[in-house]
Amino acid sequence: MKQRKMHLSSLYLAFVLVLMYLPVLMVVIYSFNDSKSDVSWAGFTLEWYGKMLHNSSLMEALRNSIVLAVSSCAISAVIGTIGAVGLVRCNFKTKGLLENAAMLPIMIPEIILGMVFLAFFSFLNLPFGMMTLILAHTTFCIPYIFIVVKGRLVGIDKSIGEAARDLGASEFRMFFDITLPLVAPAVASGTLLAFAMSLDDVVISFFVTGAQTNTLPIKIYSQIKLGVSPEINALCTVMLVFTFILILISGRVGKTRKNRTISKEEQRR
């Protein structure tokens, strides 16, 4: 009976994995297809990767998306981390209300948030383009970092900070020498999550972008009516490989840091 349950669990897991990764695998396979069709296989080729690199509009959209994601996530990391630290350390009656307000950009539907940004930026007479994109993306990226960092801060022993203060450390030094190193993994995790959300966003970007600024998701969305080009498949494959490399590096760094922590504890013993 136990073996039967394990067998069913394995089948269910395999089924879920196939549903998740089969579409991704098809994108990778058809990026090497010697035909524009995503239905029939016409042979192996690397032609689409060369055309992708020489497609100026596609490369410009990719560059804009990366600049947008990096800029908005860098600003969000600073604001979200400081906001989480400040909210955890302070105690006041409206603390819960403020915490819920900080997470509103996640709970509000993107189309409503996009319309709000459109009306607000129009009211301020801001020129639509990279600046409005960064402001909008920063707004909805902050909660992702805020939530992750706050969860990490709750698990930190408060006596560590109290001991630092007893030894004469100022709030400024305690933050940079103790708090920030402890929450650094959470900041990195939240920033990576926010980066993925920013790089993937279509709806909000559609409302706040300008005529001269195009991001990769909007570029791909605008080409849906004409069919997805194999150049898009090639670009997605390159981005997937880059993502897997980042995951491997992150896992390697995390494992190295864990081994160092264990070795230090053994030395203390």
N, C-alpha and C positions, 0 to 999 in steps of 0.2 A: 504493500500500500504506500509506504514511504517512497519507494523507488518510482512508483507511478506518479506521485505528486511532483517529484523532482523532474521527471520526464516532461510532464505537462508544463511545469515552470520554465524549463529550457525551451520548449517549443514556443511558449508565449513570448519569452525574451527574444528568441530568434525572429519571430513575426514582427515584433515592435522595431527591432533593429533594421529589418528589411524595409519597413515602411518609412523609417527615418532616413536611411542612407541610400536607398535605391535611386531616388531622384537625383541626389548629389552625384552618385556614380554615373548616371546617364549623362549628366552635364559634362563630366570629365571625359567620358568616352567619345561623345559627339564633338568635343573640341578638337579631336584628331580625325574627324570624318572628312573625307575628300568630297563633300557635297554640302550644299546649304540646307538640305533637308534634315530634319530631326527624326525622320521616320525610317529611312532606309540607309544602310551602310554602304558607302561607295569606295572604301579603301582608306588606308592610313596616310595622313599628311600633317605637316607642321606649318602649312601655309597660313592658317588663321592666326597663329601666334605672330608671324611676321607682319600680317596686315593689321593686327591689333596694335603693335608698336608704332606703326606708321599712320594710324588713325588719330589725327590731331585732336578732333573734337572729343573722342573717347578718352584720350590721355588727359586732356584738359579737365574733363568732368571728374576723372579719377583724382587728379591733383587737387581740384577744388574740394572734393569730399574728404581727402586725407587732411588738408589744411584745416577744414572746418571741424573735423572730428578731434584733431589734436588740440586746436585752439580752445574749443568749447570744453573739452575734458580737462585741460590744464587749469582753466579758470574754475571749473566746477569742483576740481579736486581741492583747491585752496578754500573755496567758500564752503563746500560740504564738510570738509574736515574741521574747520574752525567752528562752523555751526554746530556740529555734533559734539565737539569738546565743550563748547560753551553751554549747550543745552543739558548735558549730563552733569556738569559741575554746579549748575544753578538750580535753585528750588524756589518756585513761585506758583501761584494759584493757576495761572493760565498756561502752565508748561505743557500740559496735554493738548490744549487747543493749538498752541504754536507748533507742536510736533505734527499734528494732523494737517495744519496749514502748509507745512514744509513738504508734505507728501502729496499735495493736491495735483501738481502737474502729472503725476503718474496715474491718478484716478480719473482725471478729466479726459474724455474721449479726444483723440488727436485732432479730429476735424473741428471740434469746438475750440480747442486750444489754438489751432491754426487761424481760425477766424478772429479770435481775440487778439492774437499778435498782429494780424493784418490791420484791424481797426486801430490798435494802439500805435503802431508804427506810422500809420497814415495820419493819425491825430498829431503826432510829433513831427510830421513832415520829414521823416528819415528816408533817405534814398534806399530803395530795396536792392539788396546785393549781399556781399559777403558779411558786412557788418550786422545787418538784420538777421542773417542766418546764424551767426555766432551768438548773438543775444538770445535768440529763440532756443537754439540747441543747448546753450548753457543753462537756461531755465529748466528744461525738462531733464537735463543730465544730473543736476545737483541732487535730487532726491535719491538716485541710485547710490551715489557715494555716501550721502548722509545716512541712509539706512544701514549700509554695511559697516561703516565706521562706528556708528552708534552701538550696533550690536557687539562689536569688538570692545568698545569702551566699557560696556556694562559688565563684561567678563573679567576686566582687569581689577586686581586687588587694590582697593583704595589706600591701603596701608603703605604701598610703595610711594605714592605721592606725598603722603603725610610724613614718611621718613625723610624724603628729600627736603621737604620744607623745614623739618626739625634740624637738618644739617645746614640750613642757611641758604638753600637754593631759592631763587626768585621764581615767580610764575613763568616768566619768559624762558629761563633756563630749564625749568622742570618740563616745560612743553617740548623743547627741542632735544633735551637729553634723555627723557624718560618716556613721555607720552607718545611723541611722534615715532620713535623706533618701535614701540609696542604695537601701534596701529598701522605701521607701514604696510604690512601684508594686506590689511583690510582696505587701505587706500588704493593699493595696486589692483585688488580684485574689483572694487567698485569702479575704478577708472576704466579698467578693461571692459566691464559690463556697459558703462556709459559710452565708451568708444564704439562698441558694437551697435548700440542703439542709435547713436548719431550717424554712423556710417550707413545704417540700414533705413533711415527715416525717409519717407516719401511725402506723407500728407502735410506735415508742418512746413517742410522745405518748399513744397509747392505753393503755399500761401505767402511765404515771406521772401522768396528768391526774386531776383531781378532779371530783366531781359538778357543782360550780358553775363549772368552767372548761372552756370548749370552744374548740378551735382550728378554723380553717377547713378543713383537710384532714379532720379527724374529722367535722366537720359535713357535708361533702360525702359522705364515706364512709357516714355513717348514713342519708343520703337515697337511696343507690343502689337500695335495694329498692323504693322508691316511684317511681323514675325521676328523672333529672336535670332539675331545673326550669330553664326559660329564664332565670330570675334568676341561676342559677349561670353560665350561658353569658355573660350580660351582665357579671357580675363578672370572669370570666376574660378577657373582651375588654378591660375597663378595665385589668386587671393587665398584659396583654400590651402595651397601648399605653404604660403607665408603664415597662415593662421596655425597650421599644424607645427611649424617650426617654432613659433612663439610659445605654443603649449608645451612642447618638448623642453625648450629652454627654461620656461617657468617651472616645470616639474623638476628639472635638474637643479635649478637654483634652490627651490624649496627643499629638496632632498639633502643638498649640501648644507643648507642652513640648519636643518634638523639634526644632521650628524654632528655638526659643530656644537650645537646646544647640548646634545647627549654627552659628547666628549668633555665639555666644560663641567657638566654636572658630575661626571665620574671623577674628574680631577679634584673637584671640591670634596668629594667623599673620601 
